[in-house]
Amino acid sequence: MKNRILLLYLLLNASCLLAQNKTDLWWKRNNLRVIQMNLPAYEAATINADSIVADLAACSANTLLINAGGIMAFYPTRLDFHYRNPFLEDNNVLADVIRKCHEKDIRVIVRFDFSRVHESIFKAHPDWCYISPKGERIINTDMYVVSINAPYVQEKAFKIVEEVIDMFPIDGIFLNMPGYQVNNPYEGKYHGIDQNEYDKKRFAEFSGGKALPVEENKADPLFQKYLEFKKVTVEDWSERLHKLVKAKNEQIAICTYSDKFVDIIRHESQSMTTLPYWPYTASDNVGNAVNSFPDHIISNASIQQISFQSRYNAVEPEETRIRLYENIANGSGLDMSMMGDMRGYEDERSYPVFRKVYGFHKKNEAYFGKYKSVAKIAVIAPGAWPSGEPMQEYRGIQLMLREAHIPFDIVEDSQIAHLEQKVKGYKLIIMPEITYLRPDAIRILKEASRQGTNLIATNRTLFDSPETLESLFGAKIEKKDNDGAGNYLVPDDRSIFKSFKGQRMLFWKFNLGLYDFSGADRKLLPVLAKGRPGPPEIIGGARPHRLFCIGYQESSEQ
């Protein structure tokens, strides 16, 4: 009997220890201070482990992110399908870097990029690579974009990761450019949906014999099926990688830009190439990810390059400072990505910023990364990487709230269904041009409305669900795409529109959708029809229109 009790005690104690170890994963402390050294091939001949560690320590960094493999091996690989860096001498500098980083308690995450293979591998296996609907390849000098469903990604990539884990005591892996490739981002050219034979075969198996679509059209049921196919196949690959890595060592973190089977979600604050300037990229990225994926650690990288064509010019130091402090303020650690190592860098102006902000974080890290939002307002984000007109609408709403110092959370549109109780707990939900929501997300928003949550929708939101638009807002679309230049709005109710003293007409620009609000309980901001453009002698004619800019629904679904 005593033996049985002792055995039971040991089993219970072991279970407790396992539970404790499970939560003691190193990245869970959420105190990352990452510096990524994105090494060009030629730097493999000159990098020095001692100088790298010294530079990291001077910046108070606790994590290094550095090249390992994929596009090319930065170590002496033994795999014939893994192109070896031609500048790599007969040494193992990666092993030296990892060993000396660990001696200084600096973690090392190694970078893989399985989006491309060298020309020599393409010539041996052209069937592994992307081919467009027009028969084009995506090529960058001598690197060819691969197909995710072909053997290189589906089989060989796992062999490469396994080799690195077996050779080096790494702390994490970072996957750059995962998933389906349709663009050449380094040249700004769109090529189209991959028509590789492996993709055709797998999609036919998935869809019951259907052919791959050749155009990205959200209104096309076949393309919607293709989007589902992409999601399933990417998650299948990610799950297989997760099982491989965690079977080797549970303490190896997996980091990339998605959330499934990932430990650290990475995002990027990149240089603005268009106006108006957007100063909140880090707040936006971190706030979106922290609230949309609350069980993950977020690491938002300040990308130092100005553009893909100008990698050796860094963003201004003040821009870097803003990004890093916004990371801290919104619940992320620090993360910076640069070209090459820190010695002989072509643009060192931000080095004092790194040392100051990283040092500040190190000194006060006990206070950071464990925040709890008290916001009662949520802004729905049009995806993790908003673009185009939805992005401008989304940013405009954020700008108004931030400059009014009104706290709000950001929730990605695709995550509403996974955060049902959280979403229903907000007092106000704003949807800035959210043009597609899944049925379960619409159900949740309707239920939240019935329970007292206020909803605001702007511009083309819910245009693809007319019944939802009418039931929630009493609105019917007459013309969703309408250039508003030349239209004016009338701030009719001065008890509401208090900021327009002395103004009787408000100009509009960009899209001004025309809606019939006859089903709404209240209509505001009458729209004036476009007048006569031209010289001063002939202008005028901005007469009242029968339509309004705002419809307000006071019913149970408001």
C-alpha positions as CSV (number, residue, x, y, z in Angstrom):
1,M,0.0,0.0,0.0
2,K,2.8,2.4,0.9
3,N,4.5,1.6,-2.5
4,R,1.3,2.4,-4.3
5,I,0.9,5.7,-2.4
6,L,4.6,6.6,-3.1
7,L,4.1,5.8,-6.8
8,L,1.0,8.0,-6.9
9,Y,2.9,10.8,-5.2
10,L,5.7,10.5,-7.7
11,L,3.3,10.6,-10.7
12,L,1.5,13.6,-9.3
13,N,4.7,15.4,-8.6
14,A,6.0,14.7,-12.1
15,S,2.8,16.0,-13.6
16,C,3.2,19.2,-11.6
17,L,6.8,19.6,-12.8
18,L,5.8,19.1,-16.4
19,A,3.1,21.7,-16.0
20,Q,5.6,24.1,-14.5
21,N,8.1,23.5,-17.2
22,K,5.4,23.9,-19.9
23,T,4.9,27.5,-18.7
24,D,8.6,28.2,-18.4
25,L,9.2,28.5,-22.1
26,W,11.8,31.3,-22.4
27,W,9.9,33.5,-24.8
28,K,6.8,33.5,-22.5
29,R,8.5,36.2,-20.4
30,N,7.7,38.6,-23.2
31,N,10.9,40.6,-22.7
32,L,12.4,40.2,-26.1
33,R,15.1,42.6,-27.2
34,V,15.9,41.3,-30.7
35,I,18.5,42.5,-33.2
36,Q,18.2,40.8,-36.6
37,M,21.3,40.8,-38.7
38,N,20.0,40.1,-42.2
39,L,23.3,38.9,-43.7
40,P,24.1,39.4,-47.4
41,A,26.0,36.4,-48.8
42,Y,29.3,38.1,-48.9
43,E,29.3,38.9,-45.2
44,A,29.8,35.2,-44.4
45,A,33.5,35.7,-45.2
46,T,33.9,38.6,-42.7
47,I,31.6,38.3,-39.8
48,N,33.2,37.7,-36.4
49,A,31.5,36.1,-33.5
50,D,33.3,38.2,-30.9
51,S,32.4,41.5,-32.5
52,I,28.8,40.4,-33.0
53,V,28.4,39.5,-29.3
54,A,30.1,42.7,-28.2
55,D,27.7,44.8,-30.3
56,L,24.7,43.0,-29.0
57,A,25.8,43.5,-25.4
58,A,26.4,47.2,-26.0
59,C,22.8,47.5,-27.2
60,S,21.4,45.4,-24.2
61,A,20.0,42.9,-26.8
62,N,19.1,39.5,-25.4
63,T,18.2,37.8,-28.7
64,L,20.0,37.6,-32.0
65,L,18.2,36.7,-35.2
66,I,20.7,35.5,-37.9
67,N,20.7,33.6,-41.2
68,A,20.9,29.9,-41.3
69,G,19.4,28.4,-44.4
70,G,16.8,28.1,-47.1
71,I,17.8,30.4,-49.9
72,M,21.4,29.5,-49.1
73,A,23.1,27.7,-46.2
74,F,25.3,29.9,-43.9
75,Y,26.8,26.7,-42.4
76,P,28.5,23.7,-43.9
77,T,25.4,21.8,-45.0
78,R,25.6,18.2,-46.1
79,L,22.4,18.3,-48.1
80,D,22.8,18.3,-51.9
81,F,19.5,20.3,-52.4
82,H,20.6,23.0,-50.0
83,Y,22.7,25.6,-51.9
84,R,25.7,26.6,-49.9
85,N,26.8,30.2,-49.6
86,P,29.7,30.6,-51.9
87,F,31.4,33.1,-49.6
88,L,31.4,30.6,-46.7
89,E,34.9,29.6,-45.9
90,D,35.9,26.2,-44.5
91,N,34.8,27.1,-41.0
92,N,31.6,27.1,-39.0
93,V,31.1,30.7,-38.0
94,L,27.5,30.1,-37.2
95,A,28.5,27.6,-34.5
96,D,30.9,30.2,-33.0
97,V,28.2,32.9,-33.0
98,I,25.7,30.7,-31.2
99,R,28.3,29.4,-28.7
100,K,29.5,32.9,-27.8
101,C,26.0,34.4,-27.6
102,H,25.0,31.7,-25.2
103,E,28.1,32.4,-23.0
104,K,26.6,36.0,-22.6
105,D,23.0,34.7,-22.1
106,I,21.9,35.9,-25.5
107,R,19.4,33.7,-27.3
108,V,19.8,32.9,-31.0
109,I,16.9,32.5,-33.4
110,V,18.0,31.3,-36.9
111,R,16.4,32.5,-40.1
112,F,15.1,30.3,-42.9
113,D,13.6,31.4,-46.2
114,F,12.1,28.7,-48.2
115,S,10.5,31.0,-50.8
116,R,13.3,30.6,-53.3
117,V,16.0,28.3,-54.5
118,H,19.2,28.9,-56.4
119,E,19.3,28.6,-60.2
120,S,21.3,25.3,-60.0
121,I,18.6,23.7,-58.0
122,F,15.9,25.1,-60.4
123,K,17.7,23.6,-63.4
124,A,17.8,20.2,-61.7
125,H,14.2,20.5,-60.5
126,P,12.1,23.0,-62.5
127,D,8.9,21.3,-61.3
128,W,9.7,22.6,-57.8
129,C,9.2,26.2,-58.8
130,Y,6.4,28.7,-59.3
131,I,4.8,29.2,-62.8
132,S,2.3,31.9,-63.5
133,P,-0.9,31.7,-65.6
134,K,1.2,33.2,-68.4
135,G,4.0,30.6,-68.0
136,E,6.3,33.1,-66.2
137,R,8.8,32.3,-63.4
138,I,9.4,34.8,-60.6
139,I,13.2,35.3,-60.6
140,N,15.5,37.6,-58.6
141,T,18.9,37.4,-60.3
142,D,19.7,33.7,-59.9
143,M,17.0,32.8,-57.3
144,Y,13.7,31.2,-58.4
145,V,10.5,31.3,-56.4
146,V,9.2,27.9,-55.4
147,S,5.8,26.3,-55.2
148,I,4.5,25.5,-51.7
149,N,3.0,22.2,-52.7
150,A,6.1,20.9,-54.6
151,P,8.7,18.6,-53.0
152,Y,11.2,21.3,-52.0
153,V,8.8,22.9,-49.5
154,Q,6.8,19.8,-48.6
155,E,9.8,17.6,-48.0
156,K,13.2,19.1,-48.4
157,A,12.6,22.1,-46.1
158,F,12.0,19.8,-43.2
159,K,15.3,18.1,-43.9
160,I,17.1,21.5,-43.8
161,V,15.4,22.5,-40.5
162,E,16.2,19.1,-39.0
163,E,19.9,19.4,-40.0
164,V,20.3,22.8,-38.4
165,I,18.6,21.7,-35.2
166,D,20.9,18.6,-35.0
167,M,24.0,20.7,-35.7
168,F,23.4,23.7,-33.5
169,P,21.8,24.4,-30.0
170,I,19.5,27.1,-31.4
171,D,16.8,28.8,-29.3
172,G,14.3,29.5,-32.1
173,I,13.6,29.4,-35.8
174,F,12.2,32.3,-37.9
175,L,10.5,31.7,-41.2
176,N,10.7,34.5,-43.7
177,M,8.2,34.9,-46.5
178,P,6.1,31.8,-45.7
179,G,3.1,30.7,-47.7
180,Y,2.0,31.2,-51.3
181,Q,3.9,33.6,-53.5
182,V,2.2,35.6,-56.2
183,N,4.3,38.8,-56.2
184,N,7.9,39.7,-56.8
185,P,8.0,42.2,-53.9
186,Y,11.6,43.2,-54.7
187,E,10.5,44.6,-58.1
188,G,6.9,45.4,-57.2
189,K,5.3,43.1,-59.8
190,Y,2.3,40.9,-59.5
191,H,2.5,37.6,-61.4
192,G,-0.7,35.7,-60.5
193,I,-1.9,32.5,-58.9
194,D,0.7,29.7,-59.0
195,Q,-0.2,27.1,-61.7
196,N,2.5,24.6,-60.8
197,E,1.4,21.0,-61.5
198,Y,1.7,20.0,-57.8
199,D,-0.6,22.9,-56.9
200,K,-3.1,21.8,-59.6
201,K,-3.1,18.2,-58.4
202,R,-3.5,19.1,-54.7
203,F,-6.3,21.6,-55.3
204,A,-8.2,19.1,-57.5
205,E,-8.0,16.6,-54.6
206,F,-9.1,19.3,-52.1
207,S,-12.0,20.7,-54.3
208,G,-13.4,17.5,-55.8
209,G,-11.7,17.8,-59.2
210,K,-11.9,21.6,-59.8
211,A,-9.2,23.4,-61.7
212,L,-7.1,26.2,-60.1
213,P,-8.5,29.7,-60.6
214,V,-6.4,32.1,-62.6
215,E,-7.8,35.3,-61.3
216,E,-8.2,36.7,-57.7
217,N,-11.9,37.6,-57.6
218,K,-13.5,37.5,-54.2
219,A,-16.9,37.3,-55.7
220,D,-16.0,34.0,-57.5
221,P,-16.9,30.9,-55.5
222,L,-13.9,29.1,-57.0
223,F,-11.5,31.7,-55.7
224,Q,-13.2,31.5,-52.3
225,K,-12.5,27.7,-52.4
226,Y,-8.9,28.5,-53.3
227,L,-8.6,30.8,-50.3
228,E,-9.8,28.0,-48.1
229,F,-7.3,25.6,-49.8
230,K,-4.4,28.0,-49.2
231,K,-5.4,28.3,-45.5
232,V,-5.7,24.5,-45.0
233,T,-2.4,23.7,-46.8
234,V,-0.4,26.4,-45.1
235,E,-1.7,25.3,-41.7
236,D,-0.9,21.6,-42.6
237,W,2.7,22.5,-43.3
238,S,3.0,24.7,-40.2
239,E,1.6,21.9,-38.0
240,R,4.1,19.4,-39.5
241,L,6.9,21.8,-38.8
242,H,5.7,22.4,-35.3
243,K,5.7,18.7,-34.6
244,L,9.2,18.3,-36.0
245,V,10.7,21.2,-34.0
246,K,8.9,20.4,-30.7
247,A,9.9,16.7,-30.9
248,K,13.5,17.8,-31.1
249,N,13.3,20.4,-28.4
250,E,10.2,22.1,-26.8
251,Q,12.3,25.1,-25.9
252,I,12.9,26.0,-29.6
253,A,10.6,28.9,-30.4
254,I,8.8,29.1,-33.8
255,C,8.5,32.6,-35.1
256,T,6.8,33.9,-38.3
257,Y,4.1,36.2,-39.5
258,S,1.1,33.9,-39.0
259,D,-0.5,32.6,-35.8
260,K,-1.2,28.9,-36.2
261,F,1.4,26.5,-34.7
262,V,3.6,29.5,-33.9
263,D,5.1,30.8,-30.6
264,I,6.1,34.3,-31.6
265,I,4.1,36.3,-34.1
266,R,6.4,38.7,-35.9
267,H,5.3,41.9,-37.6
268,E,7.1,44.7,-39.3
269,S,7.1,48.5,-39.2
270,Q,8.4,49.5,-42.6
271,S,9.3,52.8,-44.2
272,M,6.4,54.9,-45.5
273,T,6.7,55.3,-49.3
274,T,3.5,57.3,-49.7
275,L,1.9,60.3,-48.0
276,P,0.2,61.0,-45.7
277,Y,2.8,59.9,-43.1
278,W,1.5,57.3,-40.7
279,P,3.3,57.6,-37.3
280,Y,1.6,54.6,-35.6
281,T,2.8,51.6,-37.5
282,A,4.2,49.9,-34.4
283,S,1.1,50.7,-32.2
284,D,-1.1,49.5,-35.1
285,N,0.9,46.2,-35.6
286,V,1.3,45.3,-32.0
287,G,-2.2,46.4,-30.9
288,N,-3.7,44.3,-33.7
289,A,-1.7,41.2,-32.9
290,V,-1.9,41.5,-29.1
291,N,-5.7,41.8,-29.0
292,S,-6.4,39.4,-31.9
293,F,-4.0,36.6,-30.7
294,P,-3.9,37.0,-26.9
295,D,-2.2,33.7,-26.4
296,H,0.9,34.6,-28.4
297,I,4.0,36.7,-27.9
298,I,4.4,39.5,-30.4
299,S,7.6,40.9,-31.8
300,N,7.3,43.9,-34.1
301,A,10.5,44.6,-36.0
302,S,11.6,48.1,-36.9
303,I,12.8,47.5,-40.4
304,Q,15.7,49.8,-40.9
305,Q,15.9,49.8,-44.6
306,I,14.2,52.6,-46.6
307,S,13.0,50.2,-49.3
308,F,13.9,47.0,-51.0
309,Q,15.8,49.1,-53.6
310,S,17.5,51.1,-50.9
311,R,18.5,48.6,-48.2
312,Y,21.6,50.4,-47.0
313,N,19.8,53.6,-46.1
314,A,18.1,53.4,-42.7
315,V,15.0,55.2,-41.6
316,E,15.5,58.4,-39.6
317,P,16.5,57.9,-35.9
318,E,13.3,59.6,-34.7
319,E,11.3,57.2,-36.7
320,T,13.2,54.3,-35.1
321,R,12.7,55.8,-31.6
322,I,8.9,56.2,-32.2
323,R,8.5,52.6,-33.3
324,L,10.5,51.1,-30.4
325,Y,8.7,53.1,-27.7
326,E,5.3,52.2,-29.3
327,N,6.3,48.6,-29.1
328,I,6.9,48.9,-25.4
329,A,3.7,50.9,-24.8
330,N,1.5,48.4,-26.6
331,G,2.8,45.2,-25.1
332,S,5.6,44.0,-27.3
333,G,9.3,43.7,-26.7
334,L,11.9,45.3,-28.9
335,D,12.9,44.1,-32.4
336,M,15.1,45.7,-35.0
337,S,16.2,44.3,-38.4
338,M,19.2,45.6,-40.3
339,M,21.3,44.6,-43.4
340,G,24.4,42.8,-42.2
341,D,26.1,43.0,-38.9
342,M,26.7,46.2,-37.0
343,R,30.4,46.7,-38.0
344,G,31.0,48.9,-41.0
345,Y,27.2,49.4,-41.4
346,E,26.4,52.0,-44.1
347,D,24.0,54.1,-41.9
348,E,24.7,54.1,-38.2
349,R,22.6,57.1,-37.2
350,S,20.2,55.1,-35.1
351,Y,22.8,53.3,-33.1
352,P,22.4,55.7,-30.1
353,V,18.7,55.1,-30.2
354,F,19.1,51.4,-30.0
355,R,21.4,51.7,-27.1
356,K,19.2,54.1,-25.2
357,V,15.8,52.4,-25.8
358,Y,17.0,48.8,-25.4
359,G,18.9,49.9,-22.3
360,F,15.7,51.5,-20.9
361,H,13.7,48.3,-21.6
362,K,16.4,46.1,-19.9
363,K,16.4,48.3,-16.8
364,N,12.6,48.3,-16.5
365,E,11.6,45.1,-18.1
366,A,9.8,43.9,-15.0
367,Y,7.1,46.5,-15.7
368,F,6.6,45.7,-19.4
369,G,4.8,43.0,-21.4
370,K,2.1,42.1,-18.9
371,Y,-0.5,44.7,-19.7
372,K,-4.3,44.3,-19.5
373,S,-6.5,46.5,-21.7
374,V,-9.3,48.5,-20.1
375,A,-10.6,49.8,-23.4
376,K,-14.3,49.7,-24.1
377,I,-13.9,50.4,-27.8
378,A,-12.7,48.0,-30.5
379,V,-11.7,49.0,-34.0
380,I,-11.9,46.1,-36.5
381,A,-8.8,45.8,-38.6
382,P,-9.1,44.7,-42.3
383,G,-6.5,42.0,-41.9
384,A,-3.0,41.8,-40.4
385,W,-1.5,43.8,-43.3
386,P,-4.1,46.4,-44.4
387,S,-3.6,48.0,-47.8
388,G,-5.4,50.2,-50.3
389,E,-8.5,52.2,-49.5
390,P,-9.6,49.9,-46.5
391,M,-6.2,50.8,-45.0
392,Q,-6.8,54.5,-45.3
393,E,-10.2,54.2,-43.8
394,Y,-8.9,52.1,-40.9
395,R,-6.0,54.5,-40.3
396,G,-8.3,57.5,-40.3
397,I,-10.5,56.1,-37.6
398,Q,-7.4,55.3,-35.5
399,L,-6.0,58.8,-36.0
400,M,-9.2,60.4,-34.7
401,L,-9.3,58.1,-31.6
402,R,-5.5,58.5,-30.8
403,E,-5.5,62.2,-31.2
404,A,-8.5,62.4,-28.9
405,H,-6.7,60.2,-26.4
406,I,-9.5,57.7,-26.4
407,P,-8.3,54.1,-25.5
408,F,-9.2,51.4,-28.0
409,D,-8.3,47.8,-28.9
410,I,-7.7,46.5,-32.4
411,V,-9.2,43.2,-33.4
412,E,-8.4,41.6,-36.8
413,D,-11.6,40.9,-38.8
414,S,-10.8,37.2,-39.2
415,Q,-10.5,36.7,-35.4
416,I,-13.9,37.9,-34.3
417,A,-15.3,34.4,-34.2
418,H,-12.4,33.2,-32.0
419,L,-12.9,36.1,-29.6
420,E,-16.7,36.0,-29.2
421,Q,-16.9,36.9,-25.5
422,K,-14.3,39.6,-25.7
423,V,-16.0,41.2,-28.7
424,K,-19.4,41.1,-27.0
425,G,-17.9,42.9,-24.0
426,Y,-17.1,46.1,-25.9
427,K,-19.4,49.1,-25.6
428,L,-18.6,50.3,-29.1
429,I,-17.3,48.4,-32.2
430,I,-16.1,50.4,-35.2
431,M,-15.8,48.7,-38.6
432,P,-13.8,50.9,-41.0
433,E,-14.5,49.6,-44.6
434,I,-14.6,45.9,-43.5
435,T,-15.8,44.6,-46.8
436,Y,-16.0,40.9,-45.9
437,L,-17.0,39.1,-42.7
438,R,-17.6,35.4,-42.2
439,P,-21.2,34.4,-41.2
440,D,-20.1,33.5,-37.7
441,A,-18.6,36.9,-37.2
442,I,-21.8,38.6,-38.5
443,R,-23.8,36.5,-36.0
444,I,-21.6,37.6,-33.1
445,L,-21.9,41.3,-34.1
446,K,-25.7,41.0,-34.3
447,E,-25.8,39.3,-30.9
448,A,-23.5,42.0,-29.4
449,S,-25.8,44.7,-30.8
450,R,-28.9,43.1,-29.2
451,Q,-27.0,43.0,-25.9
452,G,-26.2,46.7,-26.0
453,T,-23.0,47.1,-28.0
454,N,-23.0,50.1,-30.3
455,L,-21.8,49.5,-33.9
456,I,-20.4,52.0,-36.3
457,A,-19.7,51.0,-39.9
458,T,-18.1,53.3,-42.5
459,N,-17.8,53.5,-46.2
460,R,-18.2,50.1,-48.0
461,T,-18.5,47.9,-44.8
462,L,-20.7,44.9,-45.3
463,F,-21.5,45.7,-49.0
464,D,-21.5,42.0,-49.7
465,S,-24.2,41.3,-47.1
466,P,-27.1,43.6,-47.9
467,E,-29.5,41.9,-45.5
468,T,-27.0,42.5,-42.6
469,L,-26.5,46.1,-43.6
470,E,-30.3,46.7,-43.6
471,S,-31.0,44.9,-40.4
472,L,-28.2,46.5,-38.4
473,F,-28.2,50.0,-39.9
474,G,-31.4,50.4,-41.8
475,A,-29.3,51.0,-44.9
476,K,-29.6,50.0,-48.6
477,I,-26.7,50.6,-51.0
478,E,-27.6,52.7,-54.0
479,K,-24.0,53.2,-55.2
480,K,-21.1,51.9,-53.1
481,D,-18.4,53.3,-55.4
482,N,-18.8,57.0,-55.9
483,D,-16.1,59.6,-56.2
484,G,-17.0,62.2,-53.5
485,A,-14.9,65.0,-54.9
486,G,-17.3,67.9,-55.5
487,N,-19.9,66.7,-53.0
488,Y,-20.6,68.6,-49.8
489,L,-22.1,67.6,-46.5
490,V,-24.4,69.8,-44.3
491,P,-23.6,69.7,-40.6
492,D,-27.4,70.0,-39.9
493,D,-27.7,69.1,-36.2
494,R,-25.5,71.6,-34.3
495,S,-26.1,69.8,-31.0
496,I,-24.0,66.9,-32.5
497,F,-21.7,68.6,-35.0
498,K,-20.2,71.2,-32.6
499,S,-16.8,71.4,-34.3
500,F,-18.0,73.2,-37.4
501,K,-18.8,76.6,-36.1
502,G,-19.0,79.1,-38.9
503,Q,-19.3,76.4,-41.6
504,R,-22.4,75.5,-43.5
505,M,-20.9,73.1,-46.0
506,L,-18.2,70.4,-45.5
507,F,-16.2,69.2,-48.6
508,W,-15.6,65.5,-49.2
509,K,-12.9,63.6,-51.0
510,F,-12.3,60.0,-52.0
511,N,-15.2,57.5,-51.9
512,L,-18.6,58.7,-50.7
513,G,-21.0,55.7,-50.9
514,L,-24.6,56.6,-51.6
515,Y,-27.1,54.9,-49.3
516,D,-30.8,54.9,-48.8
517,F,-31.4,55.3,-45.1
518,S,-35.1,55.1,-45.2
519,G,-35.0,52.1,-42.8
520,A,-33.0,54.1,-40.3
521,D,-34.5,55.9,-37.3
522,R,-32.5,59.0,-37.9
523,K,-30.6,60.6,-40.8
524,L,-27.8,63.1,-40.5
525,L,-25.4,65.1,-42.7
526,P,-27.5,65.7,-45.9
527,V,-25.4,65.2,-49.1
528,L,-25.3,68.1,-51.5
529,A,-25.2,67.1,-55.2
530,K,-22.1,68.0,-57.1
531,G,-22.1,71.6,-58.4
532,R,-20.5,73.1,-61.4
533,P,-16.7,73.0,-61.5
534,G,-14.8,75.7,-63.4
535,P,-13.8,79.3,-63.1
536,P,-15.3,81.5,-60.4
537,E,-17.9,83.0,-62.7
538,I,-19.7,79.7,-63.2
539,I,-19.4,77.7,-60.0
540,G,-22.4,76.9,-57.8
541,G,-25.2,74.4,-58.1
542,A,-24.4,72.3,-55.0
543,R,-28.1,71.6,-54.3
544,P,-29.6,69.4,-51.6
545,H,-29.6,65.7,-52.5
546,R,-32.2,63.3,-51.2
547,L,-29.5,61.1,-49.6
548,F,-27.7,61.4,-46.3
549,C,-24.2,60.6,-45.1
550,I,-25.2,59.0,-41.8
551,G,-28.0,56.7,-40.8
552,Y,-28.7,55.9,-37.1
553,Q,-30.6,52.9,-36.1
554,E,-32.1,52.9,-32.6
555,S,-33.7,49.5,-32.7
556,S,-32.7,46.4,-30.8
557,E,-30.1,45.8,-33.5
558,Q,-28.4,49.2,-33.5
